[in-house]
Amino acid sequence: MFRAPPVGLGFSVRNKGPVPLTIVAVKGLGSESAALAELNPVLPPAGGPGAGTFAFEGVRPFQPIDLAPGQDAAIQFVGQMRSCDAVRGHWSPGIGMRFESARLTVRVLAMSSEIAVPLQQALQINSPAAGACP
């Protein structure tokens, strides 16, 4: 079974407020369809590069992030088109899904809210190339 290679993008978030906050969840915003592609937030390798670089090896599952005022954290997205069977009939070669911002669920004190954070660079997940799916 063919499976497209994953793609990834790192970004950074900063607490610009006067009180600590917790990032409890991260989702991608875009022309998303869970049936066709998956997009997962992950944390960079411990002690690894910052948000400006990206590495697939050593990424860790996303866990809530506590940020003190003025503190920042790196988050990464890993995306991948699902199997050929999942995209057959929905996609044609060269078509893709584009994610341009992240939706963060943030908790400050006892209140939670969602905010959209624009990504400095869009993440594009493409369908398999012509002939890649049997």
Chimera marker file (.cmm) of the C-alpha trace (Angstrom):
<marker_set name="trace">
<marker id="1" x="0.000" y="0.000" z="0.000" r="1" g="1" b="0" radius="0.5"/>
<marker id="2" x="1.419" y="3.410" z="-1.014" r="1" g="1" b="0" radius="0.5"/>
<marker id="3" x="1.551" y="6.146" z="1.587" r="1" g="1" b="0" radius="0.5"/>
<marker id="4" x="2.771" y="9.657" z="0.752" r="1" g="1" b="0" radius="0.5"/>
<marker id="5" x="5.787" y="10.904" z="2.703" r="1" g="1" b="0" radius="0.5"/>
<marker id="6" x="5.050" y="13.225" z="5.621" r="1" g="1" b="0" radius="0.5"/>
<marker id="7" x="5.634" y="16.970" z="5.513" r="1" g="1" b="0" radius="0.5"/>
<marker id="8" x="6.301" y="19.232" z="8.452" r="1" g="1" b="0" radius="0.5"/>
<marker id="9" x="6.491" y="22.799" z="9.630" r="1" g="1" b="0" radius="0.5"/>
<marker id="10" x="7.657" y="24.374" z="12.880" r="1" g="1" b="0" radius="0.5"/>
<marker id="11" x="6.363" y="27.572" z="14.441" r="1" g="1" b="0" radius="0.5"/>
<marker id="12" x="6.744" y="29.468" z="17.683" r="1" g="1" b="0" radius="0.5"/>
<marker id="13" x="4.224" y="30.947" z="20.103" r="1" g="1" b="0" radius="0.5"/>
<marker id="14" x="4.934" y="33.563" z="22.776" r="1" g="1" b="0" radius="0.5"/>
<marker id="15" x="2.992" y="34.575" z="25.862" r="1" g="1" b="0" radius="0.5"/>
<marker id="16" x="2.766" y="38.365" z="25.461" r="1" g="1" b="0" radius="0.5"/>
<marker id="17" x="0.409" y="38.732" z="28.422" r="1" g="1" b="0" radius="0.5"/>
<marker id="18" x="1.093" y="39.569" z="32.077" r="1" g="1" b="0" radius="0.5"/>
<marker id="19" x="-0.003" y="36.188" z="33.525" r="1" g="1" b="0" radius="0.5"/>
<marker id="20" x="0.984" y="32.558" z="32.866" r="1" g="1" b="0" radius="0.5"/>
<marker id="21" x="-1.026" y="30.554" z="30.319" r="1" g="1" b="0" radius="0.5"/>
<marker id="22" x="-1.309" y="26.964" z="29.153" r="1" g="1" b="0" radius="0.5"/>
<marker id="23" x="-1.650" y="25.861" z="25.524" r="1" g="1" b="0" radius="0.5"/>
<marker id="24" x="-3.918" y="22.835" z="25.915" r="1" g="1" b="0" radius="0.5"/>
<marker id="25" x="-4.593" y="21.926" z="22.256" r="1" g="1" b="0" radius="0.5"/>
<marker id="26" x="-3.418" y="22.775" z="18.729" r="1" g="1" b="0" radius="0.5"/>
<marker id="27" x="-5.264" y="22.236" z="15.437" r="1" g="1" b="0" radius="0.5"/>
<marker id="28" x="-4.568" y="23.311" z="11.880" r="1" g="1" b="0" radius="0.5"/>
<marker id="29" x="-6.846" y="25.706" z="10.040" r="1" g="1" b="0" radius="0.5"/>
<marker id="30" x="-7.236" y="25.215" z="6.340" r="1" g="1" b="0" radius="0.5"/>
<marker id="31" x="-9.094" y="23.238" z="3.731" r="1" g="1" b="0" radius="0.5"/>
<marker id="32" x="-8.933" y="20.262" z="6.037" r="1" g="1" b="0" radius="0.5"/>
<marker id="33" x="-10.665" y="16.919" z="5.687" r="1" g="1" b="0" radius="0.5"/>
<marker id="34" x="-9.749" y="14.256" z="8.222" r="1" g="1" b="0" radius="0.5"/>
<marker id="35" x="-10.847" y="11.529" z="5.803" r="1" g="1" b="0" radius="0.5"/>
<marker id="36" x="-8.178" y="12.548" z="3.260" r="1" g="1" b="0" radius="0.5"/>
<marker id="37" x="-5.224" y="13.814" z="5.281" r="1" g="1" b="0" radius="0.5"/>
<marker id="38" x="-3.954" y="13.896" z="8.818" r="1" g="1" b="0" radius="0.5"/>
<marker id="39" x="-2.331" y="16.875" z="10.508" r="1" g="1" b="0" radius="0.5"/>
<marker id="40" x="-0.861" y="16.350" z="13.955" r="1" g="1" b="0" radius="0.5"/>
<marker id="41" x="0.767" y="18.813" z="16.337" r="1" g="1" b="0" radius="0.5"/>
<marker id="42" x="3.988" y="17.525" z="17.905" r="1" g="1" b="0" radius="0.5"/>
<marker id="43" x="6.750" y="18.923" z="20.048" r="1" g="1" b="0" radius="0.5"/>
<marker id="44" x="10.312" y="19.172" z="18.721" r="1" g="1" b="0" radius="0.5"/>
<marker id="45" x="12.961" y="16.799" z="20.069" r="1" g="1" b="0" radius="0.5"/>
<marker id="46" x="14.027" y="17.621" z="23.621" r="1" g="1" b="0" radius="0.5"/>
<marker id="47" x="17.037" y="19.919" z="23.416" r="1" g="1" b="0" radius="0.5"/>
<marker id="48" x="16.566" y="20.073" z="19.641" r="1" g="1" b="0" radius="0.5"/>
<marker id="49" x="16.389" y="23.018" z="17.255" r="1" g="1" b="0" radius="0.5"/>
<marker id="50" x="13.933" y="25.845" z="17.739" r="1" g="1" b="0" radius="0.5"/>
<marker id="51" x="10.864" y="26.707" z="15.717" r="1" g="1" b="0" radius="0.5"/>
<marker id="52" x="12.831" y="27.921" z="12.686" r="1" g="1" b="0" radius="0.5"/>
<marker id="53" x="13.943" y="24.396" z="11.812" r="1" g="1" b="0" radius="0.5"/>
<marker id="54" x="12.136" y="21.093" z="11.555" r="1" g="1" b="0" radius="0.5"/>
<marker id="55" x="13.149" y="17.508" z="12.248" r="1" g="1" b="0" radius="0.5"/>
<marker id="56" x="10.971" y="14.378" z="11.954" r="1" g="1" b="0" radius="0.5"/>
<marker id="57" x="13.219" y="12.255" z="14.128" r="1" g="1" b="0" radius="0.5"/>
<marker id="58" x="12.745" y="12.559" z="17.833" r="1" g="1" b="0" radius="0.5"/>
<marker id="59" x="9.499" y="14.545" z="17.744" r="1" g="1" b="0" radius="0.5"/>
<marker id="60" x="7.328" y="14.031" z="20.790" r="1" g="1" b="0" radius="0.5"/>
<marker id="61" x="3.533" y="13.817" z="21.043" r="1" g="1" b="0" radius="0.5"/>
<marker id="62" x="1.906" y="17.133" z="21.836" r="1" g="1" b="0" radius="0.5"/>
<marker id="63" x="1.288" y="17.775" z="25.528" r="1" g="1" b="0" radius="0.5"/>
<marker id="64" x="-0.036" y="20.936" z="27.163" r="1" g="1" b="0" radius="0.5"/>
<marker id="65" x="2.579" y="23.700" z="27.337" r="1" g="1" b="0" radius="0.5"/>
<marker id="66" x="2.826" y="26.098" z="30.282" r="1" g="1" b="0" radius="0.5"/>
<marker id="67" x="4.195" y="29.526" z="29.338" r="1" g="1" b="0" radius="0.5"/>
<marker id="68" x="5.226" y="32.224" z="31.803" r="1" g="1" b="0" radius="0.5"/>
<marker id="69" x="4.860" y="35.863" z="30.697" r="1" g="1" b="0" radius="0.5"/>
<marker id="70" x="7.398" y="36.574" z="27.937" r="1" g="1" b="0" radius="0.5"/>
<marker id="71" x="8.223" y="32.879" z="27.437" r="1" g="1" b="0" radius="0.5"/>
<marker id="72" x="7.927" y="31.180" z="24.051" r="1" g="1" b="0" radius="0.5"/>
<marker id="73" x="7.666" y="27.579" z="22.867" r="1" g="1" b="0" radius="0.5"/>
<marker id="74" x="8.203" y="25.713" z="19.602" r="1" g="1" b="0" radius="0.5"/>
<marker id="75" x="5.418" y="23.559" z="18.148" r="1" g="1" b="0" radius="0.5"/>
<marker id="76" x="5.505" y="21.516" z="14.950" r="1" g="1" b="0" radius="0.5"/>
<marker id="77" x="2.885" y="20.159" z="12.578" r="1" g="1" b="0" radius="0.5"/>
<marker id="78" x="3.398" y="16.833" z="10.818" r="1" g="1" b="0" radius="0.5"/>
<marker id="79" x="1.001" y="16.219" z="7.945" r="1" g="1" b="0" radius="0.5"/>
<marker id="80" x="0.458" y="13.330" z="5.592" r="1" g="1" b="0" radius="0.5"/>
<marker id="81" x="-2.035" y="12.358" z="2.925" r="1" g="1" b="0" radius="0.5"/>
<marker id="82" x="-3.843" y="9.206" z="3.938" r="1" g="1" b="0" radius="0.5"/>
<marker id="83" x="-3.695" y="6.024" z="1.866" r="1" g="1" b="0" radius="0.5"/>
<marker id="84" x="-4.481" y="5.818" z="-1.844" r="1" g="1" b="0" radius="0.5"/>
<marker id="85" x="-7.770" y="4.091" z="-0.982" r="1" g="1" b="0" radius="0.5"/>
<marker id="86" x="-8.778" y="7.046" z="1.198" r="1" g="1" b="0" radius="0.5"/>
<marker id="87" x="-8.106" y="9.669" z="-1.477" r="1" g="1" b="0" radius="0.5"/>
<marker id="88" x="-9.325" y="7.716" z="-4.524" r="1" g="1" b="0" radius="0.5"/>
<marker id="89" x="-12.313" y="9.478" z="-6.062" r="1" g="1" b="0" radius="0.5"/>
<marker id="90" x="-11.706" y="12.664" z="-4.072" r="1" g="1" b="0" radius="0.5"/>
<marker id="91" x="-8.342" y="13.874" z="-5.290" r="1" g="1" b="0" radius="0.5"/>
<marker id="92" x="-6.379" y="13.972" z="-8.489" r="1" g="1" b="0" radius="0.5"/>
<marker id="93" x="-2.595" y="14.131" z="-8.822" r="1" g="1" b="0" radius="0.5"/>
<marker id="94" x="-1.137" y="17.511" z="-7.915" r="1" g="1" b="0" radius="0.5"/>
<marker id="95" x="-4.066" y="18.571" z="-5.745" r="1" g="1" b="0" radius="0.5"/>
<marker id="96" x="-3.325" y="19.394" z="-2.122" r="1" g="1" b="0" radius="0.5"/>
<marker id="97" x="-4.538" y="20.787" z="1.160" r="1" g="1" b="0" radius="0.5"/>
<marker id="98" x="-3.072" y="24.031" z="2.466" r="1" g="1" b="0" radius="0.5"/>
<marker id="99" x="-2.862" y="25.038" z="6.119" r="1" g="1" b="0" radius="0.5"/>
<marker id="100" x="-2.104" y="28.704" z="6.793" r="1" g="1" b="0" radius="0.5"/>
<marker id="101" x="-2.776" y="29.091" z="10.498" r="1" g="1" b="0" radius="0.5"/>
<marker id="102" x="-2.992" y="27.159" z="13.727" r="1" g="1" b="0" radius="0.5"/>
<marker id="103" x="-5.899" y="27.159" z="16.146" r="1" g="1" b="0" radius="0.5"/>
<marker id="104" x="-4.676" y="27.096" z="19.757" r="1" g="1" b="0" radius="0.5"/>
<marker id="105" x="-6.844" y="26.362" z="22.758" r="1" g="1" b="0" radius="0.5"/>
<marker id="106" x="-5.355" y="28.497" z="25.521" r="1" g="1" b="0" radius="0.5"/>
<marker id="107" x="-6.199" y="28.442" z="29.217" r="1" g="1" b="0" radius="0.5"/>
<marker id="108" x="-5.530" y="31.572" z="31.285" r="1" g="1" b="0" radius="0.5"/>
<marker id="109" x="-6.413" y="31.244" z="34.958" r="1" g="1" b="0" radius="0.5"/>
<marker id="110" x="-9.682" y="29.267" z="34.855" r="1" g="1" b="0" radius="0.5"/>
<marker id="111" x="-10.879" y="30.374" z="31.405" r="1" g="1" b="0" radius="0.5"/>
<marker id="112" x="-10.223" y="28.687" z="28.048" r="1" g="1" b="0" radius="0.5"/>
<marker id="113" x="-10.455" y="30.284" z="24.626" r="1" g="1" b="0" radius="0.5"/>
<marker id="114" x="-9.444" y="29.535" z="21.044" r="1" g="1" b="0" radius="0.5"/>
<marker id="115" x="-7.160" y="31.811" z="19.084" r="1" g="1" b="0" radius="0.5"/>
<marker id="116" x="-5.957" y="31.626" z="15.480" r="1" g="1" b="0" radius="0.5"/>
<marker id="117" x="-2.225" y="32.081" z="14.956" r="1" g="1" b="0" radius="0.5"/>
<marker id="118" x="-1.056" y="32.727" z="11.363" r="1" g="1" b="0" radius="0.5"/>
<marker id="119" x="1.840" y="30.518" z="10.269" r="1" g="1" b="0" radius="0.5"/>
<marker id="120" x="4.829" y="32.326" z="8.760" r="1" g="1" b="0" radius="0.5"/>
<marker id="121" x="4.743" y="29.773" z="5.952" r="1" g="1" b="0" radius="0.5"/>
<marker id="122" x="1.822" y="27.627" z="4.773" r="1" g="1" b="0" radius="0.5"/>
<marker id="123" x="1.973" y="23.847" z="5.113" r="1" g="1" b="0" radius="0.5"/>
<marker id="124" x="0.943" y="22.051" z="1.919" r="1" g="1" b="0" radius="0.5"/>
<marker id="125" x="-0.065" y="18.363" z="1.958" r="1" g="1" b="0" radius="0.5"/>
<marker id="126" x="-0.224" y="17.018" z="-1.598" r="1" g="1" b="0" radius="0.5"/>
<marker id="127" x="-2.071" y="14.075" z="-3.069" r="1" g="1" b="0" radius="0.5"/>
<marker id="128" x="-0.022" y="11.166" z="-4.456" r="1" g="1" b="0" radius="0.5"/>
<marker id="129" x="1.633" y="11.743" z="-7.828" r="1" g="1" b="0" radius="0.5"/>
<marker id="130" x="0.164" y="10.260" z="-11.008" r="1" g="1" b="0" radius="0.5"/>
<marker id="131" x="0.940" y="6.559" z="-11.137" r="1" g="1" b="0" radius="0.5"/>
<marker id="132" x="1.836" y="6.355" z="-7.426" r="1" g="1" b="0" radius="0.5"/>
<marker id="133" x="-1.464" y="4.713" z="-6.526" r="1" g="1" b="0" radius="0.5"/>
<marker id="134" x="-2.058" y="1.237" z="-7.907" r="1" g="1" b="0" radius="0.5"/>
<link id1="1" id2="2" r="1" g="1" b="0" radius="0.2"/>
<link id1="2" id2="3" r="1" g="1" b="0" radius="0.2"/>
<link id1="3" id2="4" r="1" g="1" b="0" radius="0.2"/>
<link id1="4" id2="5" r="1" g="1" b="0" radius="0.2"/>
<link id1="5" id2="6" r="1" g="1" b="0" radius="0.2"/>
<link id1="6" id2="7" r="1" g="1" b="0" radius="0.2"/>
<link id1="7" id2="8" r="1" g="1" b="0" radius="0.2"/>
<link id1="8" id2="9" r="1" g="1" b="0" radius="0.2"/>
<link id1="9" id2="10" r="1" g="1" b="0" radius="0.2"/>
<link id1="10" id2="11" r="1" g="1" b="0" radius="0.2"/>
<link id1="11" id2="12" r="1" g="1" b="0" radius="0.2"/>
<link id1="12" id2="13" r="1" g="1" b="0" radius="0.2"/>
<link id1="13" id2="14" r="1" g="1" b="0" radius="0.2"/>
<link id1="14" id2="15" r="1" g="1" b="0" radius="0.2"/>
<link id1="15" id2="16" r="1" g="1" b="0" radius="0.2"/>
<link id1="16" id2="17" r="1" g="1" b="0" radius="0.2"/>
<link id1="17" id2="18" r="1" g="1" b="0" radius="0.2"/>
<link id1="18" id2="19" r="1" g="1" b="0" radius="0.2"/>
<link id1="19" id2="20" r="1" g="1" b="0" radius="0.2"/>
<link id1="20" id2="21" r="1" g="1" b="0" radius="0.2"/>
<link id1="21" id2="22" r="1" g="1" b="0" radius="0.2"/>
<link id1="22" id2="23" r="1" g="1" b="0" radius="0.2"/>
<link id1="23" id2="24" r="1" g="1" b="0" radius="0.2"/>
<link id1="24" id2="25" r="1" g="1" b="0" radius="0.2"/>
<link id1="25" id2="26" r="1" g="1" b="0" radius="0.2"/>
<link id1="26" id2="27" r="1" g="1" b="0" radius="0.2"/>
<link id1="27" id2="28" r="1" g="1" b="0" radius="0.2"/>
<link id1="28" id2="29" r="1" g="1" b="0" radius="0.2"/>
<link id1="29" id2="30" r="1" g="1" b="0" radius="0.2"/>
<link id1="30" id2="31" r="1" g="1" b="0" radius="0.2"/>
<link id1="31" id2="32" r="1" g="1" b="0" radius="0.2"/>
<link id1="32" id2="33" r="1" g="1" b="0" radius="0.2"/>
<link id1="33" id2="34" r="1" g="1" b="0" radius="0.2"/>
<link id1="34" id2="35" r="1" g="1" b="0" radius="0.2"/>
<link id1="35" id2="36" r="1" g="1" b="0" radius="0.2"/>
<link id1="36" id2="37" r="1" g="1" b="0" radius="0.2"/>
<link id1="37" id2="38" r="1" g="1" b="0" radius="0.2"/>
<link id1="38" id2="39" r="1" g="1" b="0" radius="0.2"/>
<link id1="39" id2="40" r="1" g="1" b="0" radius="0.2"/>
<link id1="40" id2="41" r="1" g="1" b="0" radius="0.2"/>
<link id1="41" id2="42" r="1" g="1" b="0" radius="0.2"/>
<link id1="42" id2="43" r="1" g="1" b="0" radius="0.2"/>
<link id1="43" id2="44" r="1" g="1" b="0" radius="0.2"/>
<link id1="44" id2="45" r="1" g="1" b="0" radius="0.2"/>
<link id1="45" id2="46" r="1" g="1" b="0" radius="0.2"/>
<link id1="46" id2="47" r="1" g="1" b="0" radius="0.2"/>
<link id1="47" id2="48" r="1" g="1" b="0" radius="0.2"/>
<link id1="48" id2="49" r="1" g="1" b="0" radius="0.2"/>
<link id1="49" id2="50" r="1" g="1" b="0" radius="0.2"/>
<link id1="50" id2="51" r="1" g="1" b="0" radius="0.2"/>
<link id1="51" id2="52" r="1" g="1" b="0" radius="0.2"/>
<link id1="52" id2="53" r="1" g="1" b="0" radius="0.2"/>
<link id1="53" id2="54" r="1" g="1" b="0" radius="0.2"/>
<link id1="54" id2="55" r="1" g="1" b="0" radius="0.2"/>
<link id1="55" id2="56" r="1" g="1" b="0" radius="0.2"/>
<link id1="56" id2="57" r="1" g="1" b="0" radius="0.2"/>
<link id1="57" id2="58" r="1" g="1" b="0" radius="0.2"/>
<link id1="58" id2="59" r="1" g="1" b="0" radius="0.2"/>
<link id1="59" id2="60" r="1" g="1" b="0" radius="0.2"/>
<link id1="60" id2="61" r="1" g="1" b="0" radius="0.2"/>
<link id1="61" id2="62" r="1" g="1" b="0" radius="0.2"/>
<link id1="62" id2="63" r="1" g="1" b="0" radius="0.2"/>
<link id1="63" id2="64" r="1" g="1" b="0" radius="0.2"/>
<link id1="64" id2="65" r="1" g="1" b="0" radius="0.2"/>
<link id1="65" id2="66" r="1" g="1" b="0" radius="0.2"/>
<link id1="66" id2="67" r="1" g="1" b="0" radius="0.2"/>
<link id1="67" id2="68" r="1" g="1" b="0" radius="0.2"/>
<link id1="68" id2="69" r="1" g="1" b="0" radius="0.2"/>
<link id1="69" id2="70" r="1" g="1" b="0" radius="0.2"/>
<link id1="70" id2="71" r="1" g="1" b="0" radius="0.2"/>
<link id1="71" id2="72" r="1" g="1" b="0" radius="0.2"/>
<link id1="72" id2="73" r="1" g="1" b="0" radius="0.2"/>
<link id1="73" id2="74" r="1" g="1" b="0" radius="0.2"/>
<link id1="74" id2="75" r="1" g="1" b="0" radius="0.2"/>
<link id1="75" id2="76" r="1" g="1" b="0" radius="0.2"/>
<link id1="76" id2="77" r="1" g="1" b="0" radius="0.2"/>
<link id1="77" id2="78" r="1" g="1" b="0" radius="0.2"/>
<link id1="78" id2="79" r="1" g="1" b="0" radius="0.2"/>
<link id1="79" id2="80" r="1" g="1" b="0" radius="0.2"/>
<link id1="80" id2="81" r="1" g="1" b="0" radius="0.2"/>
<link id1="81" id2="82" r="1" g="1" b="0" radius="0.2"/>
<link id1="82" id2="83" r="1" g="1" b="0" radius="0.2"/>
<link id1="83" id2="84" r="1" g="1" b="0" radius="0.2"/>
<link id1="84" id2="85" r="1" g="1" b="0" radius="0.2"/>
<link id1="85" id2="86" r="1" g="1" b="0" radius="0.2"/>
<link id1="86" id2="87" r="1" g="1" b="0" radius="0.2"/>
<link id1="87" id2="88" r="1" g="1" b="0" radius="0.2"/>
<link id1="88" id2="89" r="1" g="1" b="0" radius="0.2"/>
<link id1="89" id2="90" r="1" g="1" b="0" radius="0.2"/>
<link id1="90" id2="91" r="1" g="1" b="0" radius="0.2"/>
<link id1="91" id2="92" r="1" g="1" b="0" radius="0.2"/>
<link id1="92" id2="93" r="1" g="1" b="0" radius="0.2"/>
<link id1="93" id2="94" r="1" g="1" b="0" radius="0.2"/>
<link id1="94" id2="95" r="1" g="1" b="0" radius="0.2"/>
<link id1="95" id2="96" r="1" g="1" b="0" radius="0.2"/>
<link id1="96" id2="97" r="1" g="1" b="0" radius="0.2"/>
<link id1="97" id2="98" r="1" g="1" b="0" radius="0.2"/>
<link id1="98" id2="99" r="1" g="1" b="0" radius="0.2"/>
<link id1="99" id2="100" r="1" g="1" b="0" radius="0.2"/>
<link id1="100" id2="101" r="1" g="1" b="0" radius="0.2"/>
<link id1="101" id2="102" r="1" g="1" b="0" radius="0.2"/>
<link id1="102" id2="103" r="1" g="1" b="0" radius="0.2"/>
<link id1="103" id2="104" r="1" g="1" b="0" radius="0.2"/>
<link id1="104" id2="105" r="1" g="1" b="0" radius="0.2"/>
<link id1="105" id2="106" r="1" g="1" b="0" radius="0.2"/>
<link id1="106" id2="107" r="1" g="1" b="0" radius="0.2"/>
<link id1="107" id2="108" r="1" g="1" b="0" radius="0.2"/>
<link id1="108" id2="109" r="1" g="1" b="0" radius="0.2"/>
<link id1="109" id2="110" r="1" g="1" b="0" radius="0.2"/>
<link id1="110" id2="111" r="1" g="1" b="0" radius="0.2"/>
<link id1="111" id2="112" r="1" g="1" b="0" radius="0.2"/>
<link id1="112" id2="113" r="1" g="1" b="0" radius="0.2"/>
<link id1="113" id2="114" r="1" g="1" b="0" radius="0.2"/>
<link id1="114" id2="115" r="1" g="1" b="0" radius="0.2"/>
<link id1="115" id2="116" r="1" g="1" b="0" radius="0.2"/>
<link id1="116" id2="117" r="1" g="1" b="0" radius="0.2"/>
<link id1="117" id2="118" r="1" g="1" b="0" radius="0.2"/>
<link id1="118" id2="119" r="1" g="1" b="0" radius="0.2"/>
<link id1="119" id2="120" r="1" g="1" b="0" radius="0.2"/>
<link id1="120" id2="121" r="1" g="1" b="0" radius="0.2"/>
<link id1="121" id2="122" r="1" g="1" b="0" radius="0.2"/>
<link id1="122" id2="123" r="1" g="1" b="0" radius="0.2"/>
<link id1="123" id2="124" r="1" g="1" b="0" radius="0.2"/>
<link id1="124" id2="125" r="1" g="1" b="0" radius="0.2"/>
<link id1="125" id2="126" r="1" g="1" b="0" radius="0.2"/>
<link id1="126" id2="127" r="1" g="1" b="0" radius="0.2"/>
<link id1="127" id2="128" r="1" g="1" b="0" radius="0.2"/>
<link id1="128" id2="129" r="1" g="1" b="0" radius="0.2"/>
<link id1="129" id2="130" r="1" g="1" b="0" radius="0.2"/>
<link id1="130" id2="131" r="1" g="1" b="0" radius="0.2"/>
<link id1="131" id2="132" r="1" g="1" b="0" radius="0.2"/>
<link id1="132" id2="133" r="1" g="1" b="0" radius="0.2"/>
<link id1="133" id2="134" r="1" g="1" b="0" radius="0.2"/>
</marker_set>
